[in-house]
Structures are given as structure tokens and as C-alpha cells.
């Protein structure tokens, strides 16, 4: 698993095919799926029973398929702040992600379902293992953390340079250093900028 420690995971997804696919994807990478359930109440019960490292939660679940998963995720964060939460959505729903992030971005991830199918299992492993990579984040300098925070806001290198009043070249050096410290080598299949931001948001 390229250094990603095995994680204990609980999945809450009402679509059987998606649920089984997530189980297979995670178990193939050596992670342990402690429970896979289909609604928010069952999710809270499974987390209380198994104390997983990460809960993967669909935003829309029974009975109304509106925001049951979100409400369960918010309650999960309140009851079990040590458990990371990765919410899945069919669409970009900013009001939902904003609610989930109100208490801070630490331990939270947001992923579109169509990206799950496209992601290499190693990318998913890196995302779910982000909380276990605190040592990498801890090695970043204050300036590098500023750069990474601006990357998380969607800023380009030019936008970051303008915000920090530094040259584009300085930003490029900081970004390269961030990739190195987070263990993100060049890859044709992965977007290092996205992976670095996910690592930052899920710390």
C-alpha cells in the first residue's frame, strides 16, 4: 500500500452496487471494512460499535434521500470527533459541504461519486490515510502551510503569488517542496495538487 497504514472503515451507502464496490476497493488495498450499512441510524450504531478510523457516508440516504447522510455525518462528528468522515455526493452541493466544514476541516473529505469510480485505489488509500500522515504536514514551514491553504481555496500559483506578495517562482518552489514533504511524486495518473489539498483538508 505504499506506506498507507491499514485503516478500519465503516461505509454508509444505500445503493448496493456502490456499497459493494467501495468494500472491494478498500479491502483490495488492505483496509478493513468493519461494517457496511444503508442508512444514517445504522451508521451511528456501527461507528459506536466498531470505532473506525474513517466513515464513508453518502449524503442522500433513506427514507427521503435528501440529507439523511449529511445529518448523520454531522452527528457522527459531534459524537466521535476522532473518526474521519468522507462524504460522497452525486453532485456538488455546496450548502452540504459548508455545513459539514463549519466545525473545521480537520478529518473531513468531500468526494463526488463519479470520481470514486475513476480513482485509482492508491489515490483512495492516500485520501483515507491522510489523517495518518500528520508527520508529513508537520514538516511544512509556516509559509508552505500558507501556500497549501491557498491551494485548498482553489488559487492558482499566480493567485497565491499575488495573495502572499511573492514571485511566481517562489510559489513554484514552495509547491514543489510541499509535494516532496507529503510524499507525492510526479505521476501521469494522479493530480498532485488535488492530493496535497485532500491531505491538508483531512488532517
VODOTOR-203145 format. One record per residue (C-alpha): residue number from 1; residue in one letter; x, y, z. Coordinates in pm, 1 decimal, m for minus. Layout:
BEGIN
<num NUM | residuo A | xx X | yy Y | zz Z>
...
// end
This chain:
BEGIN
<num 1 | residuo X | xx 0.0 | yy 0.0 | zz 0.0>
<num 2 | residuo X | xx 300.0 | yy 229.2 | zz m45.2>
<num 3 | residuo X | xx 322.4 | yy 315.0 | zz 322.1>
<num 4 | residuo X | xx m50.1 | yy 382.1 | zz 380.1>
<num 5 | residuo X | xx m132.7 | yy 207.1 | zz 711.0>
<num 6 | residuo X | xx m437.6 | yy m21.7 | zz 709.9>
<num 7 | residuo X | xx m749.9 | yy 160.2 | zz 825.1>
<num 8 | residuo X | xx m1072.0 | yy 45.6 | zz 986.9>
<num 9 | residuo X | xx m1361.6 | yy 180.0 | zz 778.7>
<num 10 | residuo X | xx m1740.0 | yy 195.3 | zz 814.2>
<num 11 | residuo X | xx m1941.0 | yy 258.3 | zz 496.5>
<num 12 | residuo X | xx m2292.0 | yy 408.6 | zz 481.2>
<num 13 | residuo X | xx m2431.5 | yy 381.8 | zz 127.3>
<num 14 | residuo X | xx m2782.9 | yy 268.8 | zz 33.7>
<num 15 | residuo X | xx m2701.9 | yy 171.2 | zz m327.7>
<num 16 | residuo X | xx m2593.7 | yy m191.3 | zz m308.3>
<num 17 | residuo X | xx m2362.3 | yy m182.3 | zz m611.4>
<num 18 | residuo X | xx m2183.8 | yy 128.6 | zz m490.0>
<num 19 | residuo X | xx m2155.5 | yy m14.7 | zz m140.3>
<num 20 | residuo X | xx m2007.1 | yy m342.0 | zz m262.8>
<num 21 | residuo X | xx m1772.7 | yy m157.0 | zz m494.1>
<num 22 | residuo X | xx m1639.6 | yy 53.6 | zz m208.1>
<num 23 | residuo X | xx m1591.4 | yy m255.5 | zz 6.0>
<num 24 | residuo X | xx m1395.6 | yy m428.4 | zz m270.1>
<num 25 | residuo X | xx m1187.2 | yy m121.2 | zz m344.8>
<num 26 | residuo X | xx m1088.5 | yy m69.1 | zz 16.4>
<num 27 | residuo X | xx m1030.7 | yy m433.8 | zz 104.8>
<num 28 | residuo X | xx m818.1 | yy m483.2 | zz m206.4>
<num 29 | residuo X | xx m587.6 | yy m215.4 | zz m65.2>
<num 30 | residuo X | xx m561.7 | yy m391.3 | zz 271.4>
<num 31 | residuo X | xx m809.0 | yy m179.6 | zz 466.5>
<num 32 | residuo X | xx m1066.1 | yy m339.5 | zz 696.8>
<num 33 | residuo X | xx m1432.2 | yy m262.7 | zz 632.5>
<num 34 | residuo X | xx m1581.2 | yy m313.8 | zz 978.5>
<num 35 | residuo X | xx m1941.2 | yy m254.4 | zz 866.9>
<num 36 | residuo X | xx m2135.6 | yy m150.8 | zz 557.4>
<num 37 | residuo X | xx m2483.8 | yy m12.4 | zz 622.0>
<num 38 | residuo X | xx m2761.7 | yy 156.8 | zz 424.5>
<num 39 | residuo X | xx m2893.0 | yy 439.5 | zz 646.1>
<num 40 | residuo X | xx m2786.8 | yy 707.0 | zz 892.1>
<num 41 | residuo X | xx m2908.6 | yy 540.5 | zz 1211.0>
<num 42 | residuo X | xx m2723.7 | yy 221.4 | zz 1125.5>
<num 43 | residuo X | xx m2413.0 | yy 430.9 | zz 1054.3>
<num 44 | residuo X | xx m2415.4 | yy 586.0 | zz 1400.2>
<num 45 | residuo X | xx m2463.3 | yy 245.2 | zz 1556.1>
<num 46 | residuo X | xx m2180.1 | yy 92.2 | zz 1353.7>
<num 47 | residuo X | xx m1938.1 | yy 371.5 | zz 1443.4>
<num 48 | residuo X | xx m2024.6 | yy 341.6 | zz 1811.9>
<num 49 | residuo X | xx m1964.7 | yy m34.0 | zz 1794.4>
<num 50 | residuo X | xx m1652.2 | yy m50.3 | zz 1579.3>
<num 51 | residuo X | xx m1474.8 | yy 285.1 | zz 1643.9>
<num 52 | residuo X | xx m1339.4 | yy 308.4 | zz 1287.1>
<num 53 | residuo X | xx m1066.9 | yy 540.0 | zz 1166.5>
<num 54 | residuo X | xx m1287.6 | yy 663.5 | zz 881.1>
<num 55 | residuo X | xx m1657.7 | yy 666.9 | zz 796.2>
<num 56 | residuo X | xx m1752.4 | yy 687.9 | zz 425.4>
<num 57 | residuo X | xx m2100.5 | yy 839.9 | zz 407.5>
<num 58 | residuo X | xx m2342.0 | yy 900.7 | zz 120.6>
<num 59 | residuo X | xx m2516.7 | yy 1237.8 | zz 165.4>
<num 60 | residuo X | xx m2853.4 | yy 1115.3 | zz 35.5>
<num 61 | residuo X | xx m2993.0 | yy 806.3 | zz 206.5>
<num 62 | residuo X | xx m3331.8 | yy 661.3 | zz 310.3>
<num 63 | residuo X | xx m3600.3 | yy 739.1 | zz 389.9>
<num 64 | residuo X | xx m3627.9 | yy 1067.4 | zz 194.3>
<num 65 | residuo X | xx m3296.0 | yy 1059.1 | zz 4.8>
<num 66 | residuo X | xx m3231.7 | yy 1427.0 | zz 78.3>
<num 67 | residuo X | xx m2983.9 | yy 1498.5 | zz 357.3>
<num 68 | residuo X | xx m3007.6 | yy 1199.6 | zz 594.5>
<num 69 | residuo X | xx m2645.0 | yy 1107.6 | zz 536.6>
<num 70 | residuo X | xx m2530.2 | yy 1463.6 | zz 598.2>
<num 71 | residuo X | xx m2722.2 | yy 1484.3 | zz 924.2>
<num 72 | residuo X | xx m2576.1 | yy 1150.8 | zz 1031.9>
<num 73 | residuo X | xx m2226.8 | yy 1272.5 | zz 941.1>
<num 74 | residuo X | xx m2274.9 | yy 1590.7 | zz 1145.5>
<num 75 | residuo X | xx m2394.5 | yy 1386.0 | zz 1442.1>
<num 76 | residuo X | xx m2105.5 | yy 1146.2 | zz 1393.3>
<num 77 | residuo X | xx m1857.6 | yy 1435.7 | zz 1407.5>
<num 78 | residuo X | xx m2020.6 | yy 1555.4 | zz 1731.6>
<num 79 | residuo X | xx m2017.4 | yy 1214.0 | zz 1899.7>
<num 80 | residuo X | xx m1692.3 | yy 1075.4 | zz 1758.8>
<num 81 | residuo X | xx m1460.6 | yy 1365.9 | zz 1664.9>
<num 82 | residuo X | xx m1167.9 | yy 1125.2 | zz 1635.4>
<num 83 | residuo X | xx m1330.7 | yy 947.8 | zz 1338.8>
<num 84 | residuo X | xx m1256.9 | yy 1091.5 | zz 995.2>
<num 85 | residuo X | xx m1554.8 | yy 1148.1 | zz 764.6>
<num 86 | residuo X | xx m1552.2 | yy 1117.6 | zz 384.9>
<num 87 | residuo X | xx m1889.1 | yy 1221.4 | zz 239.7>
<num 88 | residuo X | xx m1997.3 | yy 1108.8 | zz m105.7>
<num 89 | residuo X | xx m2232.8 | yy 1303.9 | zz m328.2>
<num 90 | residuo X | xx m2373.8 | yy 1260.1 | zz m677.3>
<num 91 | residuo X | xx m2347.1 | yy 1634.6 | zz m733.1>
<num 92 | residuo X | xx m2150.1 | yy 1930.3 | zz m597.3>
<num 93 | residuo X | xx m2372.2 | yy 2051.4 | zz m313.5>
<num 94 | residuo X | xx m2201.1 | yy 2347.8 | zz m154.4>
<num 95 | residuo X | xx m2457.3 | yy 2401.9 | zz 119.8>
<num 96 | residuo X | xx m2397.9 | yy 2049.4 | zz 246.6>
<num 97 | residuo X | xx m2020.3 | yy 2069.0 | zz 239.4>
<num 98 | residuo X | xx m2032.1 | yy 2408.3 | zz 412.5>
<num 99 | residuo X | xx m2237.6 | yy 2264.2 | zz 699.1>
<num 100 | residuo X | xx m2001.2 | yy 1973.5 | zz 739.7>
<num 101 | residuo X | xx m1696.8 | yy 2202.3 | zz 746.3>
<num 102 | residuo X | xx m1841.7 | yy 2454.6 | zz 990.6>
<num 103 | residuo X | xx m1657.3 | yy 2296.3 | zz 1280.5>
<num 104 | residuo X | xx m1328.0 | yy 2294.2 | zz 1091.1>
<num 105 | residuo X | xx m1190.1 | yy 2095.1 | zz 801.3>
<num 106 | residuo X | xx m977.1 | yy 1855.4 | zz 1005.9>
<num 107 | residuo X | xx m1076.6 | yy 1495.0 | zz 943.6>
<num 108 | residuo X | xx m1329.9 | yy 1577.3 | zz 670.8>
<num 109 | residuo X | xx m1330.4 | yy 1496.1 | zz 299.5>
<num 110 | residuo X | xx m1586.5 | yy 1552.4 | zz 20.8>
<num 111 | residuo X | xx m1586.3 | yy 1341.8 | zz m294.0>
<num 112 | residuo X | xx m1811.0 | yy 1317.9 | zz m599.2>
<num 113 | residuo X | xx m1932.7 | yy 965.4 | zz m667.4>
<num 114 | residuo X | xx m1822.0 | yy 968.5 | zz m1029.0>
<num 115 | residuo X | xx m1468.8 | yy 1037.9 | zz m908.1>
<num 116 | residuo X | xx m1475.1 | yy 725.2 | zz m690.5>
<num 117 | residuo X | xx m1512.7 | yy 502.7 | zz m995.3>
<num 118 | residuo X | xx m1231.3 | yy 684.1 | zz m1174.8>
<num 119 | residuo X | xx m986.1 | yy 699.1 | zz m888.7>
<num 120 | residuo X | xx m702.2 | yy 453.2 | zz m868.7>
<num 121 | residuo X | xx m729.5 | yy 256.7 | zz m542.1>
<num 122 | residuo X | xx m398.7 | yy 406.5 | zz m428.6>
<num 123 | residuo X | xx m547.6 | yy 755.6 | zz m451.3>
<num 124 | residuo X | xx m838.5 | yy 648.2 | zz m233.0>
<num 125 | residuo X | xx m590.0 | yy 493.5 | zz 7.9>
<num 126 | residuo X | xx m398.9 | yy 819.4 | zz 26.4>
<num 127 | residuo X | xx m718.4 | yy 1015.4 | zz 86.6>
<num 128 | residuo X | xx m843.5 | yy 787.9 | zz 362.8>
<num 129 | residuo X | xx m496.5 | yy 764.2 | zz 513.1>
<num 130 | residuo X | xx m448.9 | yy 1139.7 | zz 521.9>
<num 131 | residuo X | xx m501.4 | yy 1156.2 | zz 896.1>
<num 132 | residuo X | xx m215.2 | yy 912.3 | zz 938.6>
<num 133 | residuo X | xx 25.0 | yy 1141.4 | zz 752.9>
<num 134 | residuo X | xx 42.8 | yy 1415.8 | zz 1013.5>
<num 135 | residuo X | xx 420.0 | yy 1383.4 | zz 1023.1>
<num 136 | residuo X | xx 438.6 | yy 1498.9 | zz 660.8>
<num 137 | residuo X | xx 218.3 | yy 1800.2 | zz 726.4>
<num 138 | residuo X | xx 410.2 | yy 1877.8 | zz 1043.5>
<num 139 | residuo X | xx 729.8 | yy 1918.7 | zz 841.5>
<num 140 | residuo X | xx 584.3 | yy 2202.9 | zz 634.4>
<num 141 | residuo X | xx 713.4 | yy 2551.0 | zz 706.9>
<num 142 | residuo X | xx 464.0 | yy 2825.1 | zz 802.9>
<num 143 | residuo X | xx 495.5 | yy 2970.1 | zz 451.2>
<num 144 | residuo X | xx 436.6 | yy 2628.3 | zz 291.8>
<num 145 | residuo X | xx 124.6 | yy 2586.5 | zz 504.1>
<num 146 | residuo X | xx 3.4 | yy 2925.6 | zz 382.9>
<num 147 | residuo X | xx 61.8 | yy 2818.0 | zz 24.1>
<num 148 | residuo X | xx m120.4 | yy 2487.6 | zz 79.6>
<num 149 | residuo X | xx m414.0 | yy 2665.4 | zz 245.1>
<num 150 | residuo X | xx m445.0 | yy 2895.1 | zz m57.5>
<num 151 | residuo X | xx m424.8 | yy 2591.8 | zz m287.2>
<num 152 | residuo X | xx m719.5 | yy 2449.3 | zz m90.9>
<num 153 | residuo X | xx m911.7 | yy 2767.6 | zz m172.5>
<num 154 | residuo X | xx m861.4 | yy 2691.4 | zz m541.0>
<num 155 | residuo X | xx m596.2 | yy 2957.1 | zz m605.8>
<num 156 | residuo X | xx m356.4 | yy 2916.8 | zz m896.3>
<num 157 | residuo X | xx 17.7 | yy 2974.2 | zz m845.8>
<num 158 | residuo X | xx m29.6 | yy 3326.3 | zz m980.9>
<num 159 | residuo X | xx m315.8 | yy 3385.3 | zz m739.1>
<num 160 | residuo X | xx m109.1 | yy 3256.5 | zz m449.1>
<num 161 | residuo X | xx 182.2 | yy 3478.7 | zz m550.1>
<num 162 | residuo X | xx m46.6 | yy 3782.0 | zz m556.0>
<num 163 | residuo X | xx m200.1 | yy 3697.3 | zz m218.0>
<num 164 | residuo X | xx 137.5 | yy 3646.2 | zz m49.5>
<num 165 | residuo X | xx 313.5 | yy 3924.4 | zz m245.2>
<num 166 | residuo X | xx 589.7 | yy 3693.7 | zz m369.0>
<num 167 | residuo X | xx 712.0 | yy 3589.1 | zz m712.3>
<num 168 | residuo X | xx 559.4 | yy 3306.6 | zz m916.4>
<num 169 | residuo X | xx 894.8 | yy 3131.0 | zz m896.5>
<num 170 | residuo X | xx 888.8 | yy 3140.3 | zz m516.9>
<num 171 | residuo X | xx 543.7 | yy 2982.6 | zz m515.7>
<num 172 | residuo X | xx 657.5 | yy 2710.6 | zz m756.1>
<num 173 | residuo X | xx 946.2 | yy 2626.5 | zz m520.2>
<num 174 | residuo X | xx 710.3 | yy 2611.3 | zz m222.5>
<num 175 | residuo X | xx 467.3 | yy 2386.9 | zz m411.4>
<num 176 | residuo X | xx 748.6 | yy 2152.9 | zz m516.3>
<num 177 | residuo X | xx 868.7 | yy 2137.3 | zz m156.3>
<num 178 | residuo X | xx 515.3 | yy 2060.1 | zz m35.0>
<num 179 | residuo X | xx 484.9 | yy 1772.3 | zz m282.0>
<num 180 | residuo X | xx 819.2 | yy 1635.0 | zz m166.9>
<num 181 | residuo X | xx 739.3 | yy 1653.4 | zz 203.6>
<num 182 | residuo X | xx 396.7 | yy 1494.3 | zz 153.7>
<num 183 | residuo X | xx 545.7 | yy 1209.6 | zz m48.0>
<num 184 | residuo X | xx 365.6 | yy 1291.5 | zz m372.5>
<num 185 | residuo X | xx 594.9 | yy 1203.5 | zz m664.7>
<num 186 | residuo X | xx 515.3 | yy 1304.1 | zz m1024.7>
<num 187 | residuo X | xx 251.9 | yy 1077.4 | zz m1180.5>
<num 188 | residuo X | xx 64.7 | yy 1081.5 | zz m1510.4>
<num 189 | residuo X | xx m241.1 | yy 928.2 | zz m1346.7>
<num 190 | residuo X | xx m271.2 | yy 1145.5 | zz m1035.5>
<num 191 | residuo X | xx m310.8 | yy 1519.1 | zz m977.8>
<num 192 | residuo X | xx m59.4 | yy 1601.2 | zz m705.3>
<num 193 | residuo X | xx m218.9 | yy 1938.3 | zz m636.7>
<num 194 | residuo X | xx m553.9 | yy 1775.4 | zz m561.6>
<num 195 | residuo X | xx m393.4 | yy 1504.1 | zz m347.7>
<num 196 | residuo X | xx m199.7 | yy 1764.2 | zz m146.3>
<num 197 | residuo X | xx m517.8 | yy 1961.9 | zz m81.5>
<num 198 | residuo X | xx m705.8 | yy 1645.5 | zz 22.1>
<num 199 | residuo X | xx m422.7 | yy 1560.5 | zz 259.5>
<num 200 | residuo X | xx m444.0 | yy 1912.2 | zz 405.0>
<num 201 | residuo X | xx m825.3 | yy 1906.9 | zz 445.0>
<num 202 | residuo X | xx m829.0 | yy 1559.7 | zz 601.5>
<num 203 | residuo X | xx m552.1 | yy 1618.6 | zz 852.1>
// end
